[in-house]
């Protein structure tokens, strides 16, 4: 009997050590970082007046007020199978992925990048700080982390043990050409339906709130990664996020990330070839987030007059090898004018998600700063096309 008790205590101790202890939802701060070793060949702040989407050779005041925003779930550079079905890959694979991602971000002249599923120091990706690497290779020297998955050892995939994810430090991040002045991370409750032992090793979904000092302006960024597999949990997360954004003075605000849900207008909401069991038929996640007072930078009225189902394909972000639905979003306050918005298909299959690339123009805020900006209509000013 004594041996049994000792063995049980030892097993519990090992499990708790592997999981990194009992974990609970919380809000924490993590100081933003800057790197002085930014790649000299990468775009610099002076490049922000020259945007690859413009057709003029002359920089104008309007150009100077433009910012290119990218959101991208990079799936820690794995590609398809990152959830554990693909087996272990060599460190060289991840090095190539990060190099390709950096090349893409440079090509679109990104100013602010919202990232999800970034590894900071994980066995599965060779213990490389992927955020630091991307910062160095893109010249985006300011960064803020949202560590949402921290464990001494994640024993998944269960078999064989050689495929275990192992030591885990992963989450979201924001990269910026401009100084980041604050970084707050809220870890959201895990699905209550999961077994307690499963949740010990399960990642937190999160909301990362950062403030970016961009020229004379402060841009508030919400970077979110919502629950993928539990509908009720995801919908509750959307309520929390929408209410939080709505309660703050709007100013220049951007909400983006991987919301793991399709738009209400989506023609296909279930029976996806890659995930036949996934069902968004009754999912209210995106409708709830649209109540935050922000504009979706991609068209919302895909089901309107003249709509054809093929129109949706231009906005699909997942899976990257055969896109069939939109899971990733950038929403912006009415103080931004949408110049262009598109899916970066040229990024290829380095992740299982495709990036969104959105060019925004900062409108003058109604004086004083707390005044009412242009009225939110719940959709993009340009519906994803160029605005004069």
Helices and strands as residue ranges (DSSP letters): H 2-19, E 26-29, E 33-34, G 45-49, H 61-64, E 66-73, G 75-77, H 91-107, E 112-119, G 123-125, H 130-138, E 142-154, G 161-163, E 166-176, E 179-187, H 196-201, E 206-214, E 217-225, H 231-247, E 252-258, H 285-289, G 290-292, E 295-296, G 309-315, E 328-332, E 336-344, G 345-347, E 355-362
